[in-house]
Amino acid sequence: MDIENLSVEEAAEAKIKFAAAREKAKMISDQVKSGAALGNFVDRAEAEYWLSFMQRGVNDTLSAVKRVMPEAKRFYLAGDDIAAGKVITGALAAAWKGCMRDLQDALDGADRD
């Protein structure tokens, strides 16, 4: 839009449209904020349940590294950096695959315990 060539009427109309668009965005933002405050978007307990799978994944990966570190260290000290990396990445991948399997089972309604 070439601002210099706008008539007064066009400029006034553009200003009104801009103000209306800004007000609409503010209204949407306020609606989202108030809805979130009221818990309209997701049940907190349910969100915590699903996020617990991510938390377990993080905990499992930390445990996996601790568990395989002696083996990885032996490879590293023997000069086999690639094998050491494979031990660690394999343990991390297995931990996340387990977490994803548990999440999928929960989504499918299965009870793995």
C-alpha positions in Angstrom: 0.0 0.0 0.0 1.4 3.4 -1.0 0.7 5.5 2.0 1.6 8.8 0.3 -1.0 8.4 -2.4 -3.9 7.5 0.0 -6.8 9.9 0.2 -8.0 11.1 3.6 -10.9 8.8 3.4 -8.8 5.8 2.5 -6.4 6.6 5.3 -9.2 6.9 7.8 -10.7 3.6 6.6 -7.3 1.9 6.9 -6.9 3.2 10.4 -10.3 1.9 11.4 -9.5 -1.5 9.9 -6.1 -1.6 11.7 -7.7 -0.7 15.0 -10.4 -3.3 14.6 -7.9 -6.0 13.7 -5.8 -5.0 16.8 -8.9 -5.1 19.0 -10.0 -8.5 17.6 -6.5 -9.9 18.4 -6.6 -8.5 21.9 -10.1 -10.0 22.4 -8.8 -13.4 21.2 -5.8 -13.2 23.5 -8.0 -12.3 26.5 -10.3 -15.1 25.7 -7.4 -17.6 25.6 -6.0 -16.2 28.9 -9.3 -16.4 30.7 -10.1 -19.8 29.3 -6.7 -21.1 30.5 -7.3 -19.5 33.9 -10.6 -21.3 34.1 -9.1 -24.6 32.9 -11.2 -24.7 29.8 -8.5 -26.0 27.6 -7.3 -29.1 29.4 -7.9 -30.8 32.7 -4.8 -30.3 34.8 -4.8 -33.9 36.2 -5.1 -35.3 32.8 -2.3 -33.1 31.5 -0.1 -34.1 34.4 -0.8 -37.8 33.6 0.3 -37.4 30.0 3.3 -35.3 30.9 4.3 -38.0 33.3 5.3 -40.1 30.3 7.8 -37.4 29.3 9.1 -37.2 32.8 9.6 -40.9 32.9 11.4 -40.8 29.6 13.8 -38.2 30.9 14.4 -40.2 34.1 14.8 -43.4 32.1 17.4 -41.8 29.8 19.4 -40.5 32.8 19.3 -43.9 34.4 20.3 -45.5 31.1 23.4 -43.4 30.8 24.4 -44.2 34.4 23.8 -47.9 33.8 26.0 -48.1 30.6 28.7 -45.7 31.6 31.1 -48.3 32.8 30.9 -50.2 29.5 31.1 -47.0 27.5 34.1 -45.9 29.6 35.9 -49.2 28.8 35.4 -48.7 25.1 36.5 -45.1 25.4 39.7 -45.9 27.4 40.5 -48.6 24.8 40.4 -46.0 22.1 37.1 -47.1 20.6 35.1 -43.8 20.7 32.6 -45.1 18.1 31.7 -48.2 20.2 31.4 -46.0 23.3 29.0 -43.7 21.5 27.0 -46.7 20.2 26.6 -48.1 23.8 25.3 -44.7 25.0 23.0 -43.9 22.1 21.7 -47.5 22.1 20.7 -47.2 25.8 19.1 -43.8 25.2 17.1 -45.1 22.2 16.0 -48.2 24.2 14.8 -45.9 27.0 12.8 -43.7 24.7 11.3 -46.6 22.8 10.1 -48.1 26.1 8.6 -44.7 27.0 6.9 -44.5 23.6 5.6 -48.0 23.9 4.1 -47.3 27.4 2.5 -44.1 26.0 1.0 -45.9 23.1 -0.3 -48.6 25.4 -1.9 -46.0 27.6 -3.5 -44.4 24.5 -4.8 -47.8 23.4 -6.2 -48.4 26.9 -3.8 -51.3 27.7 -2.4 -51.9 31.2 1.2 -53.0 31.1 1.6 -53.5 34.8 
